[in-house]
Amino acid sequence: MDSHARPVLYSVDLGECEALAALPPEDISTAFAAALEHSGATIVQALSHAFTGAGLACVLILRESHAVLHTWPETGTVNLDIFSCSSKLKSQEAIDELARSFGARRVSIQELARADGHRPDLDARR
């Protein structure tokens, strides 16, 4: 992973998302991937599952680590987790873009520092 930074997990709740109920699952998945790419992420693999008559779960495996999205259209709720150890990924920008896309009236963000598993002697050789 290039541009190593201390690993951080952003755990986000978007509430009262006015636009969510009207969006088909494919549009939500596309918005999620686009927000991460616009904020500097490189998507390695994407997987989504739409629950019949309910929400959506999306997982993005990133070169910078991973991101997960869960939706509850019936309550206008979106939960996001974005984990990265790369300074290239600007997670807050992705969060802001998704909050706008889904029409969130409430945004709650927890930023959690995680243990750093990188070895500086190996990182210098990459």
Residue frames as a rotation matrix with the C-alpha (Angstrom) as fourth column:
MET 1
0.581 0.814 0.000 0.00
0.814 -0.581 0.000 0.00
0.000 0.000 -1.000 0.00
ASP 2
-0.378 -0.740 0.556 1.45
0.712 -0.617 -0.337 3.31
0.592 0.268 0.760 -0.99
SER 3
-0.336 0.160 0.928 1.29
-0.313 -0.949 0.050 6.53
0.889 -0.274 0.368 1.04
HIS 4
-0.216 0.201 -0.955 1.18
0.716 0.698 -0.015 4.70
0.664 -0.688 -0.295 4.39
ALA 5
-0.310 0.189 0.932 -0.62
-0.602 -0.798 -0.039 6.44
0.736 -0.573 0.361 7.22
ARG 6
-0.920 0.062 0.387 -1.75
-0.314 0.472 -0.824 5.27
-0.233 -0.879 -0.415 10.65
PRO 7
-0.734 0.673 -0.091 -4.78
0.437 0.571 0.695 2.97
0.520 0.470 -0.713 10.14
VAL 8
-0.836 0.548 0.026 -8.12
-0.426 -0.619 -0.660 4.63
-0.345 -0.563 0.751 10.84
LEU 9
-0.647 0.749 0.145 -11.67
0.748 0.585 0.314 3.28
0.151 0.311 -0.938 10.86
TYR 10
-0.842 0.534 0.077 -14.50
-0.538 -0.842 -0.045 5.70
0.041 -0.079 0.996 10.18
SER 11
-0.691 0.719 -0.073 -17.80
0.722 0.682 -0.115 4.35
-0.032 -0.132 -0.991 11.51
VAL 12
-0.957 0.280 -0.080 -20.61
-0.291 -0.931 0.219 6.50
-0.013 0.233 0.972 10.14
ASP 13
-0.369 0.922 0.117 -24.37
0.800 0.379 -0.465 6.71
-0.473 -0.078 -0.878 10.59
LEU 14
-0.969 0.232 0.085 -26.34
-0.138 -0.794 0.592 8.74
0.205 0.562 0.801 8.06
GLY 15
-0.603 0.787 -0.130 -29.86
0.625 0.364 -0.691 9.42
-0.497 -0.498 -0.711 9.28
GLU 16
0.258 0.849 -0.461 -33.08
0.191 -0.512 -0.837 10.80
-0.947 0.128 -0.294 7.86
CYS 17
-0.805 -0.593 -0.009 -31.83
0.040 -0.070 0.997 10.16
-0.591 0.802 0.080 4.32
GLU 18
-0.013 0.908 -0.419 -34.65
-0.462 -0.377 -0.803 11.67
-0.887 0.184 0.424 2.28
ALA 19
0.067 -0.011 -0.998 -33.48
-0.997 -0.022 -0.067 10.31
-0.021 1.000 -0.013 -1.10
LEU 20
-0.734 -0.574 0.362 -32.75
-0.591 0.803 0.074 6.75
-0.333 -0.160 -0.929 0.01
ALA 21
-0.190 0.737 0.648 -36.19
-0.017 0.658 -0.753 5.14
-0.982 -0.154 -0.112 -0.39
ALA 22
0.731 0.533 -0.427 -36.48
-0.367 -0.220 -0.904 6.29
-0.576 0.817 0.035 -4.02
LEU 23
0.001 -0.839 -0.543 -33.09
-0.996 -0.050 0.076 4.94
-0.091 0.541 -0.836 -5.10
PRO 24
0.895 0.212 -0.393 -32.80
-0.287 0.947 -0.143 1.47
0.342 0.241 0.908 -6.64
PRO 25
0.787 -0.599 0.149 -30.05
0.168 0.440 0.882 -0.74
-0.594 -0.669 0.447 -5.17
GLU 26
0.336 -0.689 0.642 -27.90
0.940 0.206 -0.270 -0.39
0.054 0.695 0.717 -8.31
ASP 27
0.492 -0.113 0.863 -27.88
0.165 -0.961 -0.220 3.41
0.855 0.251 -0.455 -7.96
ILE 28
0.922 -0.166 0.350 -26.88
-0.382 -0.244 0.891 3.15
-0.062 -0.956 -0.288 -4.30
SER 29
0.606 -0.725 0.326 -24.03
0.574 0.683 0.452 0.74
-0.550 -0.087 0.830 -5.14
THR 30
0.291 -0.465 0.836 -22.87
0.829 -0.313 -0.462 3.03
0.477 0.828 0.294 -7.94
ALA 31
0.708 0.021 0.706 -22.99
-0.191 -0.957 0.220 6.11
0.680 -0.291 -0.673 -5.68
PHE 32
0.905 -0.379 0.191 -21.02
-0.093 0.264 0.960 4.26
-0.415 -0.887 0.203 -2.99
ALA 33
0.365 -0.797 0.481 -18.28
0.864 0.482 0.143 3.18
-0.346 0.363 0.865 -5.39
ALA 34
0.354 -0.196 0.915 -18.13
0.599 -0.704 -0.382 6.60
0.718 0.683 -0.132 -7.06
ALA 35
0.905 0.009 0.426 -17.79
-0.285 -0.730 0.622 8.41
0.317 -0.684 -0.657 -3.72
LEU 36
0.699 -0.691 0.184 -14.88
0.197 0.433 0.879 6.19
-0.688 -0.578 0.439 -2.71
GLU 37
0.212 -0.629 0.748 -13.17
0.976 0.167 -0.136 6.56
-0.039 0.760 0.649 -6.09
HIS 38
0.579 0.061 0.813 -13.63
0.293 -0.946 -0.138 10.36
0.761 0.318 -0.566 -6.05
SER 39
0.900 -0.210 0.382 -11.97
-0.436 -0.465 0.771 10.42
0.016 -0.860 -0.510 -2.62
GLY 40
0.091 -0.988 -0.123 -8.87
-0.992 -0.079 -0.100 8.55
0.089 0.131 -0.987 -3.81
ALA 41
0.102 -0.017 0.995 -9.75
-0.453 0.890 0.061 4.87
-0.886 -0.456 0.083 -3.35
THR 42
-0.509 -0.231 -0.829 -8.84
-0.833 0.372 0.408 2.16
0.214 0.899 -0.383 -5.83
ILE 43
0.395 0.744 0.538 -11.56
-0.802 0.566 -0.193 -0.51
-0.448 -0.355 0.820 -5.92
VAL 44
-0.746 -0.665 -0.028 -10.15
-0.630 0.692 0.351 -4.01
-0.214 0.280 -0.936 -6.29
GLN 45
-0.791 0.565 -0.237 -13.46
0.395 0.766 0.507 -5.86
0.468 0.307 -0.829 -5.95
ALA 46
-0.665 0.667 0.335 -17.09
-0.746 -0.616 -0.253 -4.97
0.038 -0.419 0.907 -5.21
LEU 47
-0.783 0.496 -0.374 -19.90
0.436 0.868 0.238 -7.15
0.443 0.024 -0.896 -3.91
SER 48
-0.707 0.632 0.318 -23.50
-0.705 -0.667 -0.241 -6.14
0.060 -0.394 0.917 -3.20
HIS 49
-0.788 0.576 -0.216 -26.61
0.557 0.817 0.149 -7.91
0.262 -0.003 -0.965 -2.01
ALA 50
-0.620 0.695 0.364 -30.09
-0.644 -0.715 0.271 -6.37
0.448 -0.067 0.891 -2.16
PHE 51
-0.914 0.390 0.108 -32.50
0.196 0.660 -0.725 -7.82
-0.354 -0.642 -0.680 0.41
THR 52
-0.577 0.758 0.305 -35.97
0.554 0.088 0.828 -8.38
0.601 0.647 -0.470 -1.05
GLY 53
0.433 0.876 0.213 -38.24
0.502 -0.430 0.750 -5.57
0.749 -0.218 -0.626 0.05
ALA 54
0.820 -0.196 -0.538 -35.58
0.468 -0.312 0.827 -4.11
-0.330 -0.930 -0.164 2.32
GLY 55
0.683 -0.587 -0.435 -32.06
-0.452 -0.807 0.380 -2.72
-0.574 -0.063 -0.817 2.27
LEU 56
0.827 -0.527 -0.197 -28.73
-0.059 0.267 -0.962 -3.28
0.559 0.807 0.190 0.65
ALA 57
0.665 -0.746 0.047 -25.30
0.022 0.082 0.996 -4.45
-0.747 -0.661 0.071 1.80
CYS 58
0.885 -0.465 0.003 -22.22
-0.049 -0.098 -0.994 -3.45
0.463 0.880 -0.110 -0.22
VAL 59
0.612 -0.790 -0.040 -18.58
0.240 0.137 0.961 -4.34
-0.754 -0.598 0.273 0.37
LEU 60
0.889 -0.451 -0.078 -15.71
-0.255 -0.348 -0.902 -2.70
0.379 0.822 -0.425 -1.48
ILE 61
0.547 -0.834 -0.079 -12.27
0.687 0.393 0.612 -4.25
-0.479 -0.388 0.787 -1.23
LEU 62
0.976 -0.211 -0.053 -9.88
-0.214 -0.886 -0.411 -1.35
0.040 0.413 -0.910 -1.76
ARG 63
0.300 -0.948 -0.104 -6.20
0.397 0.223 -0.890 -1.23
0.867 0.226 0.444 -2.50
GLU 64
-0.389 -0.390 0.834 -6.19
-0.457 -0.705 -0.543 1.05
0.800 -0.592 0.096 0.55
SER 65
-0.939 0.064 0.338 -8.21
-0.248 0.556 -0.793 -1.54
-0.238 -0.829 -0.506 2.61
HIS 66
-0.670 0.738 0.079 -12.05
0.684 0.573 0.451 -1.78
0.288 0.356 -0.889 2.62
ALA 67
-0.830 0.545 0.121 -15.41
-0.556 -0.787 -0.268 -0.01
-0.051 -0.290 0.956 2.87
VAL 68
-0.762 0.639 -0.104 -18.84
0.637 0.769 0.056 -1.37
0.116 -0.024 -0.993 3.81
LEU 69
-0.784 0.605 0.136 -22.33
-0.599 -0.796 0.091 0.12
0.163 -0.010 0.987 3.40
HIS 70
-0.722 0.681 -0.122 -25.67
0.692 0.706 -0.152 -1.07
-0.018 -0.194 -0.981 4.81
THR 71
-0.833 0.488 0.261 -29.00
-0.389 -0.852 0.349 0.64
0.393 0.189 0.900 4.08
TRP 72
-0.598 0.785 -0.160 -32.42
0.710 0.426 -0.561 0.63
-0.372 -0.449 -0.812 5.70
PRO 73
-0.832 0.259 0.490 -34.64
0.206 -0.675 0.708 2.56
0.515 0.690 0.509 3.25
GLU 74
0.101 0.967 -0.233 -37.70
0.644 0.115 0.756 2.09
0.758 -0.227 -0.611 5.46
THR 75
0.603 0.073 -0.794 -36.07
0.742 -0.417 0.525 4.23
-0.293 -0.906 -0.306 8.17
GLY 76
0.910 -0.270 0.316 -33.82
-0.018 -0.786 -0.618 6.36
0.415 0.557 -0.720 5.95
THR 77
0.686 -0.669 0.288 -30.68
-0.435 -0.059 0.899 4.99
-0.584 -0.741 -0.331 7.61
VAL 78
0.740 -0.591 -0.322 -27.26
-0.070 0.408 -0.910 4.25
0.669 0.696 0.260 6.10
ASN 79
0.776 -0.605 0.180 -24.35
-0.164 0.082 0.983 2.77
-0.610 -0.792 -0.035 8.05
LEU 80
0.770 -0.613 -0.176 -20.83
-0.206 0.022 -0.978 3.06
0.604 0.789 -0.109 6.60
ASP 81
0.684 -0.728 0.047 -17.47
0.099 0.156 0.983 1.74
-0.723 -0.668 0.178 7.69
ILE 82
0.849 -0.529 -0.008 -14.36
-0.110 -0.161 -0.981 2.92
0.518 0.833 -0.195 5.87
PHE 83
0.750 -0.658 0.071 -11.01
0.120 0.241 0.963 1.49
-0.651 -0.713 0.260 6.94
SER 84
0.832 -0.510 0.219 -7.72
0.190 -0.108 -0.976 2.65
0.521 0.853 0.007 5.46
CYS 85
0.525 -0.765 -0.373 -4.03
0.478 -0.098 0.873 2.95
-0.704 -0.637 0.314 6.19
SER 86
-0.273 -0.561 0.782 -3.31
0.961 -0.206 0.187 5.17
0.056 0.802 0.595 3.19
SER 87
-0.415 0.072 -0.907 -3.08
0.282 -0.937 -0.204 8.95
-0.865 -0.341 0.369 3.20
LYS 88
-0.997 0.057 0.058 -4.28
0.046 -0.192 0.980 8.79
0.067 0.980 0.189 -0.43
LEU 89
-0.317 0.944 -0.096 -7.85
0.709 0.303 0.637 7.97
0.630 0.134 -0.765 0.65
LYS 90
-0.925 0.118 0.360 -9.75
-0.272 -0.869 -0.414 11.01
0.264 -0.481 0.836 1.92
SER 91
-0.707 0.644 -0.292 -12.53
0.684 0.728 -0.048 9.21
0.181 -0.234 -0.955 3.81
GLN 92
-0.436 0.557 -0.707 -14.23
0.345 -0.622 -0.703 12.40
-0.831 -0.550 0.079 5.01
GLU 93
-0.684 0.167 -0.710 -14.72
-0.655 -0.569 0.497 13.48
-0.321 0.805 0.499 1.38
ALA 94
-0.822 0.396 -0.410 -16.45
0.052 0.768 0.638 10.15
0.567 0.503 -0.652 0.60
ILE 95
-0.573 0.614 -0.543 -18.66
0.782 0.211 -0.587 10.52
-0.246 -0.761 -0.601 3.68
ASP 96
-0.508 0.351 -0.786 -19.66
-0.136 -0.934 -0.329 14.06
-0.850 -0.060 0.523 2.70
GLU 97
-0.785 0.182 -0.592 -20.47
-0.610 -0.055 0.791 12.99
0.111 0.982 0.154 -0.88
LEU 98
-0.743 0.519 -0.423 -22.62
0.426 0.854 0.300 10.07
0.517 0.042 -0.855 0.30
ALA 99
-0.540 0.556 -0.632 -24.46
0.580 -0.298 -0.758 12.25
-0.610 -0.776 -0.161 2.82
ARG 100
-0.546 0.315 -0.777 -25.33
-0.569 -0.820 0.068 14.65
-0.615 0.479 0.626 -0.02
SER 101
-0.838 0.166 -0.520 -26.28
-0.389 0.487 0.782 11.83
0.383 0.858 -0.343 -2.41
PHE 102
-0.602 0.600 -0.527 -28.67
0.647 0.753 0.120 10.25
0.469 -0.268 -0.841 0.07
GLY 103
-0.027 0.608 0.793 -30.07
-0.082 -0.792 0.604 13.55
0.996 -0.049 0.071 1.44
ALA 104
-0.120 -0.083 -0.989 -28.93
0.862 0.485 -0.145 12.86
0.492 -0.871 0.013 5.01
ARG 105
0.553 0.354 0.755 -30.19
-0.085 -0.877 0.473 15.30
0.829 -0.325 -0.455 7.61
ARG 106
0.796 -0.337 0.502 -28.11
-0.536 -0.007 0.844 13.70
-0.281 -0.941 -0.186 10.37
VAL 107
0.489 -0.735 -0.470 -24.49
-0.105 0.485 -0.868 12.57
0.866 0.474 0.159 10.16
SER 108
0.818 -0.297 0.493 -22.66
-0.501 0.057 0.864 10.87
-0.284 -0.953 -0.102 13.01
ILE 109
0.549 -0.723 -0.420 -18.98
-0.208 0.369 -0.906 10.00
0.810 0.584 0.053 12.57
GLN 110
0.850 -0.435 0.298 -16.72
-0.226 0.211 0.951 8.05
-0.477 -0.875 0.081 14.89
GLU 111
0.533 -0.772 -0.347 -13.03
-0.519 0.026 -0.854 8.04
0.668 0.636 -0.387 14.01
LEU 112
0.910 -0.180 0.374 -11.15
-0.215 0.567 0.795 5.14
-0.355 -0.804 0.477 15.56
ALA 113
0.101 -0.944 -0.314 -7.37
-0.982 -0.043 -0.185 4.80
0.161 0.327 -0.931 15.38
ARG 114
0.976 0.205 -0.068 -6.37
-0.200 0.977 0.068 1.18
0.080 -0.053 0.995 14.82
ALA 115
0.431 -0.858 0.278 -3.18
-0.020 0.299 0.954 -0.74
-0.902 -0.417 0.111 15.53
ASP 116
0.518 -0.361 -0.776 -0.53
-0.849 -0.330 -0.413 -0.31
-0.107 0.873 -0.477 12.85
GLY 117
0.764 -0.166 0.623 0.59
0.059 0.980 0.189 -3.65
-0.642 -0.108 0.759 11.44
HIS 118
0.886 -0.463 0.027 3.13
-0.033 -0.121 -0.992 -2.22
0.463 0.878 -0.123 8.99
ARG 119
0.483 -0.839 -0.251 6.85
0.699 0.196 0.688 -2.75
-0.528 -0.508 0.681 9.46
PRO 120
0.752 -0.182 -0.634 8.78
-0.315 -0.943 -0.104 0.43
-0.579 0.278 -0.767 8.60
ASP 121
-0.317 -0.946 0.059 11.79
-0.405 0.192 0.894 -1.58
-0.858 0.260 -0.444 7.34
LEU 122
-0.422 0.241 0.874 9.56
0.710 0.687 0.153 -3.36
-0.563 0.685 -0.461 4.79
ASP 123
0.655 0.747 -0.116 7.58
0.544 -0.572 -0.614 -0.24
-0.525 0.339 -0.781 3.82
ALA 124
0.286 -0.631 -0.721 10.79
-0.424 -0.758 0.496 1.56
-0.859 0.164 -0.484 2.87
ARG 125
-0.718 -0.614 0.326 11.50
-0.046 0.510 0.859 -1.13
-0.694 0.602 -0.395 0.25
ARG 126
0.010 0.812 0.583 8.08
0.745 0.383 -0.546 -0.96
-0.667 0.440 -0.601 -1.45
